[in-house]
Amino acid sequence: MASRSRRHGPAKGAPDGSRRRRVPMRLLLPSLVLVALMAMLMLRGYVHNEILADHRVQPASASDKVPQKILEGGPVIDTRSGRTESLRLQDHRLVLTFDDGPDPTWTPKVLDMLKKHDAHAVFFVTGTMTSRYPDLVRRMVEEGHEVGLHTFNHPDLSYQSKKRIDWELSQNQLAISGAAGIRTSLFRPPYSSFADAMDNKSWPVTEYMGRRGYITVVNNTDSEDWQKPGVAEIIRRATPKGGKGAIVLMHDSGGDRHQTVQALDKFLPQMQAEGYEFDNLTEALGAPSAHTEVTGLDEWKGKAWIFLVQASDNITGVLVVGLAVIGFLVISRFVLMLLLSGIHARRVRRRGFRWGPPVTEPVSVLVPAYNEAKCIENTVRSLMASEHPIEVIVIDDGSSDGTARIVEAMGLPNVRVVRQLNAGKPAALNRGLANARYDIIVMMDGDTVFEPATVRELVQPFGDRRVGAVAGNAKVGNRDSLIGAWQHIEYVMGFNLDRRMYDILRCMPTIPGAVGAFRRSALERVGGMSDDTLAEDTDITMAMHRDGWRVVYAENARAWTEAPESVQQLWSQRYRWSYGTMQAIWKHRKALVERGTSGRFGRVGLPLVSLFMVLAPLLAPLIDVFLLYGLIFGPTQKTIGAWLGVLAIQVVCAAYAFRLDKERMTHLISLPLQQILYRQLMYVVLLQSWITALTGGRLRWQKLRRTGVVEAPGGPVPRQRAAGTAGTRDGDRRPVG
């Protein structure tokens, strides 16, 4: 039930009286969050070689198109400005080169070793590693070493188009600019070897590099340290013969490089003792430095790139932690539900179980109604078939569709209509409470029908004088549609299995508005129904706990309610529930530090409700985000296996819940589709609720349309209603503010 919807005039500034269509904030904000999240993941995937990575390596081919002087020349190849030159180092000049870094573990050790022995080197860095570890590249430059390009993603450039080559170079330079504030003119192709290994596939790339202003640097002495042949063997392979100069290939990344570090500690002083100098390449060639300082826009673009990469890594790290948290919460909840719901079922179903003396005295049934013309006759007639003595009070909350007239025209005994101006569901229930004759109060919605035994089953727990409220078993009546079937699964598994668990833990968070009962004295002690939150049913339940009353679940007190049949209506309902639950948790937060039963609820109930009903659904989208990411970028098989594992756990829980509720298993056929589609909607709803809560927004009602088709199984066929009595329903709570 809700306040009457307001009509608004034409938007100002719209000459034709129409409003400009705007994207609703409930769609815009979650969409922006999702886009930003996916952008960060895509950036991380790109930087970690999970996107656009190409690991193909070109097999050797003919070399007849490569100039002979290149094949027979030195390891430095200059094709700039139309040149075709190769250069060698002078005798006793060594240039150590390290490929594939920087690496956070081994590059610092290599740098420490070079510093220890007063040697310089050239580091051919990849853009991916530079973007992730910019401080190491900065340290290289600050300590006097040279850096060169080794492409961004380390592909074999002979397979790539010129556009991709340009991209690899520009992104590599961008990362170096952001890390160290420089550009470099040195380039080493991935998978390169000696100059005499140049062939008809790689030579055009080398020529193109010259046209782009780069000097290509290969090697003529390969330590083959990546094979980890042992320290002595690395030194032997890295040592040039006859005192000749050489460019030595080593690696500071790509795996375990402890042998490389150990070899350097021996190789450097050994070669220095033989008169060798370890210089940068340009120093060894007597050429100007390969580094050029970057300033202005290029510098800021580089810094922005590094910032975004670092942010993507940090955000992804947080998301991974969040994924671990949600995994723990989901599994913990499933384990608790399976274990405790089984205990609950065995306890209440054992032979001879009784709450206390049978409750036989009459009860008052309160039916708040606002524009319930389509549903109210079914509701009242279902109550008339009750096996327990009752009085029915229909509180008409200012309906405009003749709801009160329909009830009065039925002329049924023990049915009264109380009229009031529209004030909202809490006010209507309090008005009904003031007019009730009996000490036990049953509350239900105007779109709900009871089975004949529902009231009797609902009130039996009051035989225990400690019980202040009882939650019934709310079921979806219109489950024939796909969205109805999904809600049916949710009600049986998510709500009723939860209630069994919370009953055992004595921290039931919500008496459903569709079917609940209260001890009148308990209601009066906590001040009746409150309109402080949009979830007055959760609010009153928490108040009961704090006042020391037990709240229990009656599984056989079944009520059939009409669930929303469109996405818009479902959105409106769940948005209220989510936001209202947050309000109720915040309202009763003082229970965390109180003593007695209130403190127990505060330190057990509130954390569980916050974790399982607020935090877990907020983090749950991470499962699907990483599922999508894994399907696209891999590892696909492990991703599918993990998702199917989670789904299997859910199927087990759902099947167990259906078995406890004696429901047909056929509805579970749609469970996988529910997890893919329906759950996403719930994610966005909860995210919007969080945004509303954090921004201090106020939530207003949107109308929920009802069809009046729900009946209790085997219930009476409703009479044909007179024309003009059809109506709509706005919901069951008043707006805030």
Secondary structure, DSSP 8 states (H G I E B T S, - for coil): -----------TT-TTS-------HHHHHHHHHHHHHHHHHHHHHHHTTSSS-----------TTS-HHHHTS-SEEE-GGG--EEE---TTEEEEEEES---TTHHHHHHHHHHHTT--EEEEE-HHHHHH-HHHHHHHHHTT-EEEE--SS---GGGS-HHHHHHHHHHHHHHHHHHHSEEE-EE--TT---GGG--TTTHHHHHHHHHTT-EEE--SEE--GGG---HHHHHHHHS-GGG--EEEEEESSSS--HHHHHHHHHHHHHHHHTT-EE--HHHHHT---SEEE--HHHHHHHHHHHHHHHHHHHHHHHHHHHHHHHHHHHHHHHHHHHHHHHHHHHHHHSTT--SSS---S-EEEEEEESS-TTTHHHHHHHHHT-SS-EEEEEEEES-SSSHHHHHHHH--TTEEEEEE-S--HHHHHHHHHHH--SSEEEE--TTEEE-TTHHHHHHGGGGSTTEEEEEEEEEES--SSHHHHHHHHIIIIIIIHHHHHHHHHT------TTSEEEEHHHHHHTTS---SSS-HHHHHHHHHHHTT-EEEEEEEEEEEE----SHHHHHHHHHHHHHHHHHHHHHTGGGGG--HHHHHIIIIIHHHHIIIIIIHHHHTHHHHHHHHHHHHHS-HHHHHHHHHHHHHHHHHHHHHHHHHTT--GGGGGGHHHIIIIIHHHHHHHHHHHHHHHHHT-------B--------TT--------TT----B--SS----
